[in-house]
Amino acid sequence: MLAIRHDAFPFEAVRDLIGILRAMYSAARARGAGPRQLAAIGAIGSELRHAVELALEHEPGTLGHAAAWQRAEHATGRLADLVDCTTPLEPTLDAAARRIRELSPSAARESARRARIRRG
């Protein structure tokens, strides 16, 4: 049974975890991780995204809001199972930096377009 929660959902923290998971997935794929590990990382990200969707749809003090919290906490526990004190952070940070450096041509065009709009 879900316990009703009246506290605000931690949107920023959950979005941070989703970003970390994206970088972890990219790093795992780059080092040749198997489909099982990639699926586990992807499933945690999906659960966190679903938690955000639920929290956006339901006000604090409702079952939907409590379900959002439960999903986020469950996903966070699953993420903790994937890493330990010996898990290197460098590959994940490298993957995140690579995603920033390697803008696709369409993303670069969009950035240029936004810059033109800001300049007027």
N, CA, C and O atoms as a GROMACS GRO file, in nm:
protein
  480
    1MET      N    1   0.084  -0.118   0.000
    1MET     CA    2   0.000   0.000   0.000
    1MET      C    3   0.089   0.125   0.000
    1MET      O    4   0.189   0.132   0.072
    2LEU      N    5   0.051   0.219  -0.081
    2LEU     CA    6   0.128   0.344  -0.090
    2LEU      C    7   0.094   0.439   0.023
    2LEU      O    8  -0.023   0.456   0.058
    3ALA      N    9   0.196   0.499   0.078
    3ALA     CA   10   0.175   0.604   0.179
    3ALA      C   11   0.166   0.737   0.106
    3ALA      O   12   0.251   0.769   0.023
    4ILE      N   13   0.064   0.814   0.138
    4ILE     CA   14   0.046   0.945   0.076
    4ILE      C   15   0.163   1.035   0.115
    4ILE      O   16   0.206   1.036   0.230
    5ARG      N   17   0.213   1.109   0.017
    5ARG     CA   18   0.326   1.200   0.040
    5ARG      C   19   0.281   1.342   0.008
    5ARG      O   20   0.218   1.367  -0.094
    6HIS      N   21   0.315   1.432   0.097
    6HIS     CA   22   0.278   1.572   0.077
    6HIS      C   23   0.398   1.658   0.036
    6HIS      O   24   0.382   1.775   0.001
    7ASP      N   25   0.518   1.600   0.043
    7ASP     CA   26   0.637   1.677   0.007
    7ASP      C   27   0.652   1.686  -0.145
    7ASP      O   28   0.604   1.600  -0.219
    8ALA      N   29   0.719   1.790  -0.189
    8ALA     CA   30   0.738   1.814  -0.332
    8ALA      C   31   0.825   1.704  -0.393
    8ALA      O   32   0.917   1.652  -0.329
    9PHE      N   33   0.794   1.670  -0.516
    9PHE     CA   34   0.873   1.571  -0.589
    9PHE      C   35   1.008   1.632  -0.627
    9PHE      O   36   1.013   1.749  -0.666
   10PRO      N   37   1.117   1.556  -0.616
   10PRO     CA   38   1.251   1.610  -0.645
   10PRO      C   39   1.284   1.608  -0.795
   10PRO      O   40   1.370   1.533  -0.839
   11PHE      N   41   1.214   1.692  -0.872
   11PHE     CA   42   1.230   1.691  -1.017
   11PHE      C   43   1.376   1.708  -1.060
   11PHE      O   44   1.425   1.632  -1.144
   12GLU      N   45   1.445   1.806  -1.005
   12GLU     CA   46   1.582   1.833  -1.048
   12GLU      C   47   1.674   1.715  -1.020
   12GLU      O   48   1.756   1.679  -1.104
   13ALA      N   49   1.661   1.655  -0.904
   13ALA     CA   50   1.746   1.541  -0.869
   13ALA      C   51   1.719   1.423  -0.961
   13ALA      O   52   1.812   1.354  -1.004
   14VAL      N   53   1.592   1.399  -0.992
   14VAL     CA   54   1.558   1.288  -1.081
   14VAL      C   55   1.611   1.316  -1.222
   14VAL      O   56   1.663   1.225  -1.287
   15ARG      N   57   1.598   1.438  -1.268
   15ARG     CA   58   1.653   1.471  -1.400
   15ARG      C   59   1.805   1.457  -1.402
   15ARG      O   60   1.862   1.416  -1.503
   16ASP      N   61   1.870   1.490  -1.292
   16ASP     CA   62   2.015   1.469  -1.283
   16ASP      C   63   2.048   1.321  -1.298
   16ASP      O   64   2.140   1.284  -1.371
   17LEU      N   65   1.972   1.236  -1.231
   17LEU     CA   66   1.996   1.091  -1.241
   17LEU      C   67   1.972   1.041  -1.382
   17LEU      O   68   2.045   0.955  -1.430
   18ILE      N   69   1.871   1.094  -1.449
   18ILE     CA   70   1.846   1.054  -1.588
   18ILE      C   71   1.966   1.091  -1.675
   18ILE      O   72   2.006   1.012  -1.761
   19GLY      N   73   2.022   1.208  -1.654
   19GLY     CA   74   2.141   1.248  -1.729
   19GLY      C   75   2.259   1.157  -1.701
   19GLY      O   76   2.334   1.122  -1.792
   20ILE      N   77   2.277   1.121  -1.576
   20ILE     CA   78   2.385   1.029  -1.539
   20ILE      C   79   2.364   0.894  -1.607
   20ILE      O   80   2.459   0.834  -1.657
   21LEU      N   81   2.240   0.847  -1.608
   21LEU     CA   82   2.211   0.720  -1.673
   21LEU      C   83   2.238   0.726  -1.823
   21LEU      O   84   2.288   0.629  -1.880
   22ARG      N   85   2.207   0.837  -1.886
   22ARG     CA   86   2.237   0.850  -2.030
   22ARG      C   87   2.387   0.837  -2.054
   22ARG      O   88   2.430   0.768  -2.146
   23ALA      N   89   2.465   0.903  -1.971
   23ALA     CA   90   2.611   0.894  -1.985
   23ALA      C   91   2.660   0.753  -1.954
   23ALA      O   92   2.749   0.702  -2.022
   24MET      N   93   2.603   0.690  -1.852
   24MET     CA   94   2.641   0.552  -1.820
   24MET      C   95   2.611   0.459  -1.936
   24MET      O   96   2.691   0.372  -1.969
   25TYR      N   97   2.494   0.476  -1.998
   25TYR     CA   98   2.455   0.393  -2.111
   25TYR      C   99   2.554   0.411  -2.226
   25TYR      O  100   2.600   0.313  -2.285
   26SER      N  101   2.586   0.535  -2.256
   26SER     CA  102   2.679   0.564  -2.365
   26SER      C  103   2.816   0.503  -2.337
   26SER      O  104   2.878   0.444  -2.426
   27ALA      N  105   2.864   0.516  -2.214
   27ALA     CA  106   2.994   0.459  -2.176
   27ALA      C  107   2.990   0.306  -2.182
   27ALA      O  108   3.085   0.244  -2.229
   28ALA      N  109   2.882   0.247  -2.136
   28ALA     CA  110   2.870   0.101  -2.138
   28ALA      C  111   2.867   0.049  -2.282
   28ALA      O  112   2.931  -0.050  -2.314
   29ARG      N  113   2.792   0.117  -2.366
   29ARG     CA  114   2.785   0.077  -2.507
   29ARG      C  115   2.922   0.090  -2.574
   29ARG      O  116   2.962   0.003  -2.652
   30ALA      N  117   2.994   0.198  -2.543
   30ALA     CA  118   3.127   0.220  -2.602
   30ALA      C  119   3.227   0.113  -2.561
   30ALA      O  120   3.316   0.078  -2.639
   31ARG      N  121   3.214   0.060  -2.441
   31ARG     CA  122   3.309  -0.043  -2.397
   31ARG      C  123   3.262  -0.184  -2.434
   31ARG      O  124   3.327  -0.282  -2.400
   32GLY      N  125   3.148  -0.194  -2.504
   32GLY     CA  126   3.100  -0.323  -2.552
   32GLY      C  127   3.017  -0.401  -2.452
   32GLY      O  128   3.016  -0.524  -2.456
   33ALA      N  129   2.947  -0.332  -2.364
   33ALA     CA  130   2.861  -0.401  -2.267
   33ALA      C  131   2.755  -0.482  -2.341
   33ALA      O  132   2.714  -0.449  -2.452
   34GLY      N  133   2.712  -0.588  -2.277
   34GLY     CA  134   2.612  -0.674  -2.336
   34GLY      C  135   2.472  -0.617  -2.329
   34GLY      O  136   2.447  -0.518  -2.259
   35PRO      N  137   2.380  -0.679  -2.402
   35PRO     CA  138   2.243  -0.630  -2.406
   35PRO      C  139   2.174  -0.629  -2.270
   35PRO      O  140   2.089  -0.544  -2.244
   36ARG      N  141   2.209  -0.722  -2.184
   36ARG     CA  142   2.146  -0.728  -2.052
   36ARG      C  143   2.181  -0.603  -1.969
   36ARG      O  144   2.093  -0.544  -1.906
   37GLN      N  145   2.308  -0.564  -1.970
   37GLN     CA  146   2.349  -0.446  -1.893
   37GLN      C  147   2.289  -0.319  -1.953
   37GLN      O  148   2.243  -0.231  -1.880
   38LEU      N  149   2.290  -0.309  -2.085
   38LEU     CA  150   2.231  -0.191  -2.150
   38LEU      C  151   2.082  -0.182  -2.121
   38LEU      O  152   2.029  -0.073  -2.097
   39ALA      N  153   2.015  -0.296  -2.123
   39ALA     CA  154   1.871  -0.298  -2.094
   39ALA      C  155   1.844  -0.257  -1.949
   39ALA      O  156   1.747  -0.187  -1.922
   40ALA      N  157   1.930  -0.300  -1.858
   40ALA     CA  158   1.912  -0.263  -1.716
   40ALA      C  159   1.925  -0.112  -1.698
   40ALA      O  160   1.845  -0.051  -1.627
   41ILE      N  161   2.025  -0.053  -1.762
   41ILE     CA  162   2.043   0.092  -1.752
   41ILE      C  163   1.923   0.164  -1.814
   41ILE      O  164   1.870   0.258  -1.756
   42GLY      N  165   1.882   0.118  -1.931
   42GLY     CA  166   1.767   0.179  -1.999
   42GLY      C  167   1.638   0.167  -1.918
   42GLY      O  168   1.558   0.261  -1.916
   43ALA      N  169   1.618   0.054  -1.854
   43ALA     CA  170   1.496   0.034  -1.775
   43ALA      C  171   1.490   0.130  -1.656
   43ALA      O  172   1.384   0.180  -1.621
   44ILE      N  173   1.604   0.154  -1.594
   44ILE     CA  174   1.607   0.248  -1.481
   44ILE      C  175   1.574   0.388  -1.530
   44ILE      O  176   1.497   0.460  -1.465
   45GLY      N  177   1.630   0.427  -1.643
   45GLY     CA  178   1.598   0.557  -1.700
   45GLY      C  179   1.451   0.570  -1.733
   45GLY      O  180   1.390   0.674  -1.708
   46SER      N  181   1.392   0.466  -1.788
   46SER     CA  182   1.249   0.467  -1.820
   46SER      C  183   1.164   0.481  -1.695
   46SER      O  184   1.065   0.554  -1.693
   47GLU      N  185   1.204   0.412  -1.590
   47GLU     CA  186   1.129   0.420  -1.465
   47GLU      C  187   1.135   0.561  -1.406
   47GLU      O  188   1.036   0.612  -1.355
   48LEU      N  189   1.252   0.623  -1.415
   48LEU     CA  190   1.264   0.761  -1.365
   48LEU      C  191   1.182   0.858  -1.450
   48LEU      O  192   1.117   0.948  -1.396
   49ARG      N  193   1.184   0.840  -1.582
   49ARG     CA  194   1.102   0.927  -1.668
   49ARG      C  195   0.954   0.910  -1.637
   49ARG      O  196   0.879   1.007  -1.636
   50HIS      N  197   0.912   0.787  -1.613
   50HIS     CA  198   0.772   0.763  -1.578
   50HIS      C  199   0.739   0.829  -1.444
   50HIS      O  200   0.629   0.883  -1.426
   51ALA      N  201   0.832   0.824  -1.350
   51ALA     CA  202   0.810   0.890  -1.220
   51ALA      C  203   0.790   1.039  -1.240
   51ALA      O  204   0.702   1.098  -1.177
   52VAL      N  205   0.870   1.101  -1.326
   52VAL     CA  206   0.854   1.245  -1.354
   52VAL      C  207   0.717   1.272  -1.415
   52VAL      O  208   0.649   1.366  -1.376
   53GLU      N  209   0.676   1.189  -1.511
   53GLU     CA  210   0.545   1.207  -1.574
   53GLU      C  211   0.432   1.198  -1.472
   53GLU      O  212   0.340   1.280  -1.472
   54LEU      N  213   0.440   1.100  -1.384
   54LEU     CA  214   0.338   1.086  -1.280
   54LEU      C  215   0.336   1.208  -1.188
   54LEU      O  216   0.229   1.259  -1.154
   55ALA      N  217   0.453   1.253  -1.149
   55ALA     CA  218   0.461   1.368  -1.059
   55ALA      C  219   0.407   1.494  -1.124
   55ALA      O  220   0.348   1.579  -1.056
   56LEU      N  221   0.425   1.508  -1.255
   56LEU     CA  222   0.371   1.624  -1.326
   56LEU      C  223   0.219   1.619  -1.335
   56LEU      O  224   0.152   1.723  -1.336
   57GLU      N  225   0.165   1.499  -1.340
   57GLU     CA  226   0.020   1.481  -1.356
   57GLU      C  227  -0.057   1.486  -1.224
   57GLU      O  228  -0.177   1.512  -1.224
   58HIS      N  229   0.011   1.460  -1.112
   58HIS     CA  230  -0.060   1.445  -0.985
   58HIS      C  231  -0.003   1.538  -0.878
   58HIS      O  232   0.118   1.552  -0.863
   59GLU      N  233  -0.091   1.600  -0.806
   59GLU     CA  234  -0.054   1.693  -0.699
   59GLU      C  235  -0.006   1.616  -0.576
   59GLU      O  236  -0.045   1.501  -0.556
   60PRO      N  237   0.078   1.679  -0.492
   60PRO     CA  238   0.115   1.618  -0.365
   60PRO      C  239  -0.011   1.583  -0.284
   60PRO      O  240  -0.111   1.653  -0.289
   61GLY      N  241  -0.002   1.475  -0.211
   61GLY     CA  242  -0.115   1.432  -0.131
   61GLY      C  243  -0.208   1.336  -0.203
   61GLY      O  244  -0.312   1.297  -0.149
   62THR      N  245  -0.172   1.298  -0.327
   62THR     CA  246  -0.255   1.204  -0.404
   62THR      C  247  -0.181   1.072  -0.421
   62THR      O  248  -0.060   1.064  -0.401
   63LEU      N  249  -0.256   0.969  -0.458
   63LEU     CA  250  -0.194   0.839  -0.483
   63LEU      C  251  -0.097   0.846  -0.600
   63LEU      O  252   0.009   0.782  -0.597
   64GLY      N  253  -0.132   0.922  -0.703
   64GLY     CA  254  -0.043   0.935  -0.818
   64GLY      C  255   0.091   0.996  -0.780
   64GLY      O  256   0.196   0.952  -0.828
   65HIS      N  257   0.087   1.096  -0.694
   65HIS     CA  258   0.210   1.159  -0.646
   65HIS      C  259   0.292   1.059  -0.563
   65HIS      O  260   0.414   1.052  -0.577
   66ALA      N  261   0.224   0.983  -0.479
   66ALA     CA  262   0.293   0.880  -0.400
   66ALA      C  263   0.355   0.775  -0.491
   66ALA      O  264   0.466   0.727  -0.465
   67ALA      N  265   0.285   0.739  -0.599
   67ALA     CA  266   0.338   0.642  -0.694
   67ALA      C  267   0.462   0.697  -0.764
   67ALA      O  268   0.557   0.622  -0.790
   68ALA      N  269   0.462   0.826  -0.793
   68ALA     CA  270   0.580   0.888  -0.855
   68ALA      C  271   0.700   0.876  -0.762
   68ALA      O  272   0.809   0.838  -0.805
   69TRP      N  273   0.680   0.908  -0.635
   69TRP     CA  274   0.788   0.895  -0.537
   69TRP      C  275   0.836   0.751  -0.527
   69TRP      O  276   0.956   0.725  -0.525
   70GLN      N  277   0.742   0.657  -0.522
   70GLN     CA  278   0.779   0.516  -0.509
   70GLN      C  279   0.863   0.470  -0.630
   70GLN      O  280   0.963   0.401  -0.613
   71ARG      N  281   0.822   0.509  -0.749
   71ARG     CA  282   0.897   0.472  -0.870
   71ARG      C  283   1.038   0.532  -0.866
   71ARG      O  284   1.136   0.464  -0.897
   72ALA      N  285   1.047   0.659  -0.828
   72ALA     CA  286   1.178   0.725  -0.824
   72ALA      C  287   1.269   0.658  -0.722
   72ALA      O  288   1.387   0.635  -0.749
   73GLU      N  289   1.215   0.626  -0.606
   73GLU     CA  290   1.296   0.561  -0.503
   73GLU      C  291   1.338   0.421  -0.545
   73GLU      O  292   1.452   0.380  -0.521
   74HIS      N  293   1.248   0.347  -0.609
   74HIS     CA  294   1.280   0.213  -0.657
   74HIS      C  295   1.390   0.220  -0.763
   74HIS      O  296   1.485   0.143  -0.759
   75ALA      N  297   1.376   0.311  -0.857
   75ALA     CA  298   1.476   0.326  -0.963
   75ALA      C  299   1.611   0.366  -0.906
   75ALA      O  300   1.715   0.319  -0.952
   76THR      N  301   1.610   0.453  -0.807
   76THR     CA  302   1.735   0.496  -0.744
   76THR      C  303   1.804   0.377  -0.677
   76THR      O  304   1.926   0.365  -0.684
   77GLY      N  305   1.728   0.292  -0.614
   77GLY     CA  306   1.784   0.171  -0.554
   77GLY      C  307   1.844   0.078  -0.659
   77GLY      O  308   1.950   0.020  -0.638
   78ARG      N  309   1.775   0.065  -0.772
   78ARG     CA  310   1.828  -0.018  -0.881
   78ARG      C  311   1.956   0.041  -0.938
   78ARG      O  312   2.049  -0.032  -0.972
   79LEU      N  313   1.960   0.173  -0.948
   79LEU     CA  314   2.082   0.239  -0.996
   79LEU      C  315   2.198   0.212  -0.900
   79LEU      O  316   2.310   0.186  -0.943
   80ALA      N  317   2.171   0.220  -0.771
   80ALA     CA  318   2.275   0.194  -0.671
   80ALA      C  319   2.328   0.052  -0.683
   80ALA      O  320   2.445   0.027  -0.653
   81ASP      N  321   2.244  -0.043  -0.727
   81ASP     CA  322   2.289  -0.180  -0.746
   81ASP      C  323   2.386  -0.194  -0.864
   81ASP      O  324   2.463  -0.289  -0.870
   82LEU      N  325   2.381  -0.099  -0.958
   82LEU     CA  326   2.469  -0.106  -1.075
   82LEU      C  327   2.610  -0.054  -1.048
   82LEU      O  328   2.703  -0.087  -1.121
   83VAL      N  329   2.625   0.026  -0.944
   83VAL     CA  330   2.756   0.086  -0.917
   83VAL      C  331   2.800   0.054  -0.774
   83VAL      O  332   2.718   0.027  -0.687
   84ASP      N  333   2.930   0.057  -0.754
   84ASP     CA  334   2.984   0.044  -0.619
   84ASP      C  335   3.109   0.132  -0.611
   84ASP      O  336   3.139   0.207  -0.703
   85CYS      N  337   3.181   0.122  -0.502
   85CYS     CA  338   3.295   0.211  -0.481
   85CYS      C  339   3.409   0.185  -0.579
   85CYS      O  340   3.500   0.267  -0.591
   86THR      N  341   3.405   0.072  -0.650
   86THR     CA  342   3.510   0.044  -0.747
   86THR      C  343   3.470   0.081  -0.889
   86THR      O  344   3.551   0.067  -0.981
   87THR      N  345   3.348   0.127  -0.909
   87THR     CA  346   3.303   0.165  -1.043
   87THR      C  347   3.370   0.296  -1.083
   87THR      O  348   3.351   0.398  -1.016
   88PRO      N  349   3.448   0.294  -1.192
   88PRO     CA  350   3.516   0.418  -1.231
   88PRO      C  351   3.417   0.520  -1.288
   88PRO      O  352   3.326   0.484  -1.363
   89LEU      N  353   3.436   0.643  -1.252
   89LEU     CA  354   3.351   0.752  -1.301
   89LEU      C  355   3.400   0.807  -1.434
   89LEU      O  356   3.323   0.863  -1.511
   90GLU      N  357   3.529   0.793  -1.460
   90GLU     CA  358   3.588   0.853  -1.579
   90GLU      C  359   3.519   0.814  -1.710
   90GLU      O  360   3.492   0.903  -1.791
   91PRO      N  361   3.487   0.686  -1.735
   91PRO     CA  362   3.420   0.654  -1.862
   91PRO      C  363   3.284   0.723  -1.877
   91PRO      O  364   3.246   0.763  -1.987
   92THR      N  365   3.212   0.736  -1.767
   92THR     CA  366   3.082   0.803  -1.773
   92THR      C  367   3.098   0.951  -1.803
   92THR      O  368   3.024   1.007  -1.884
   93LEU      N  369   3.195   1.014  -1.738
   93LEU     CA  370   3.220   1.157  -1.765
   93LEU      C  371   3.270   1.178  -1.907
   93LEU      O  372   3.232   1.275  -1.973
   94ASP      N  373   3.355   1.088  -1.956
   94ASP     CA  374   3.402   1.097  -2.094
   94ASP      C  375   3.286   1.086  -2.192
   94ASP      O  376   3.280   1.159  -2.291
   95ALA      N  377   3.194   0.994  -2.164
   95ALA     CA  378   3.079   0.977  -2.253
   95ALA      C  379   2.992   1.102  -2.254
   95ALA      O  380   2.944   1.143  -2.359
   96ALA      N  381   2.973   1.162  -2.138
   96ALA     CA  382   2.893   1.285  -2.131
   96ALA      C  383   2.962   1.398  -2.206
   96ALA      O  384   2.898   1.473  -2.279
   97ALA      N  385   3.092   1.411  -2.188
   97ALA     CA  386   3.167   1.517  -2.257
   97ALA      C  387   3.165   1.495  -2.408
   97ALA      O  388   3.154   1.591  -2.485
   98ARG      N  389   3.176   1.371  -2.450
   98ARG     CA  390   3.172   1.339  -2.593
   98ARG      C  391   3.038   1.380  -2.654
   98ARG      O  392   3.033   1.429  -2.767
   99ARG      N  393   2.931   1.360  -2.580
   99ARG     CA  394   2.798   1.399  -2.630
   99ARG      C  395   2.790   1.550  -2.650
   99ARG      O  396   2.721   1.597  -2.740
  100ILE      N  397   2.859   1.624  -2.568
  100ILE     CA  398   2.859   1.770  -2.581
  100ILE      C  399   2.947   1.812  -2.699
  100ILE      O  400   2.907   1.896  -2.779
  101ARG      N  401   3.066   1.753  -2.709
  101ARG     CA  402   3.160   1.791  -2.814
  101ARG      C  403   3.111   1.752  -2.953
  101ARG      O  404   3.134   1.824  -3.049
  102GLU      N  405   3.046   1.640  -2.962
  102GLU     CA  406   3.007   1.586  -3.093
  102GLU      C  407   2.864   1.624  -3.127
  102GLU      O  408   2.778   1.537  -3.146
  103LEU      N  409   2.838   1.752  -3.135
  103LEU     CA  410   2.706   1.798  -3.176
  103LEU      C  411   2.678   1.750  -3.317
  103LEU      O  412   2.763   1.760  -3.406
  104SER      N  413   2.560   1.698  -3.337
  104SER     CA  414   2.522   1.659  -3.472
  104SER      C  415   2.504   1.784  -3.556
  104SER      O  416   2.482   1.892  -3.501
  105PRO      N  417   2.513   1.772  -3.688
  105PRO     CA  418   2.493   1.890  -3.772
  105PRO      C  419   2.360   1.960  -3.747
  105PRO      O  420   2.353   2.083  -3.749
  106SER      N  421   2.254   1.883  -3.723
  106SER     CA  422   2.124   1.946  -3.698
  106SER      C  423   2.124   2.021  -3.565
  106SER      O  424   2.062   2.127  -3.554
  107ALA      N  425   2.191   1.967  -3.464
  107ALA     CA  426   2.200   2.036  -3.336
  107ALA      C  427   2.283   2.163  -3.349
  107ALA      O  428   2.252   2.265  -3.288
  108ALA      N  429   2.390   2.156  -3.429
  108ALA     CA  430   2.473   2.274  -3.451
  108ALA      C  431   2.393   2.382  -3.524
  108ALA      O  432   2.404   2.500  -3.491
  109ARG      N  433   2.314   2.341  -3.623
  109ARG     CA  434   2.229   2.438  -3.695
  109ARG      C  435   2.128   2.501  -3.601
  109ARG      O  436   2.103   2.621  -3.607
  110GLU      N  437   2.069   2.420  -3.513
  110GLU     CA  438   1.971   2.473  -3.418
  110GLU      C  439   2.037   2.571  -3.322
  110GLU      O  440   1.978   2.674  -3.289
  111SER      N  441   2.158   2.541  -3.278
  111SER     CA  442   2.230   2.634  -3.190
  111SER      C  443   2.258   2.765  -3.261
  111SER      O  444   2.244   2.872  -3.201
  112ALA      N  445   2.298   2.758  -3.387
  112ALA     CA  446   2.324   2.880  -3.464
  112ALA      C  447   2.196   2.960  -3.483
  112ALA      O  448   2.198   3.083  -3.474
  113ARG      N  449   2.086   2.892  -3.510
  113ARG     CA  450   1.958   2.959  -3.528
  113ARG      C  451   1.917   3.032  -3.401
  113ARG      O  452   1.873   3.147  -3.406
  114ARG      N  453   1.932   2.967  -3.287
  114ARG     CA  454   1.896   3.031  -3.160
  114ARG      C  455   1.985   3.152  -3.131
  114ARG      O  456   1.939   3.252  -3.077
  115ALA      N  457   2.112   3.141  -3.168
  115ALA     CA  458   2.203   3.254  -3.147
  115ALA      C  459   2.161   3.373  -3.233
  115ALA      O  460   2.166   3.487  -3.188
  116ARG      N  461   2.120   3.346  -3.358
  116ARG     CA  462   2.074   3.454  -3.445
  116ARG      C  463   1.950   3.520  -3.388
  116ARG      O  464   1.936   3.642  -3.394
  117ILE      N  465   1.859   3.441  -3.334
  117ILE     CA  466   1.736   3.496  -3.276
  117ILE      C  467   1.769   3.584  -3.157
  117ILE      O  468   1.711   3.692  -3.141
  118ARG      N  469   1.862   3.540  -3.073
  118ARG     CA  470   1.900   3.620  -2.956
  118ARG      C  471   1.963   3.753  -2.997
  118ARG      O  472   1.941   3.856  -2.933
  119ARG      N  473   2.042   3.750  -3.105
  119ARG     CA  474   2.106   3.874  -3.152
  119ARG      C  475   2.006   3.969  -3.216
  119ARG      O  476   2.029   4.090  -3.223
  120GLY      N  477   1.896   3.914  -3.264
  120GLY     CA  478   1.793   3.999  -3.324
  120GLY      C  479   1.803   4.008  -3.466
  120GLY      O  480   1.723   4.077  -3.530
   0.00000   0.00000   0.00000
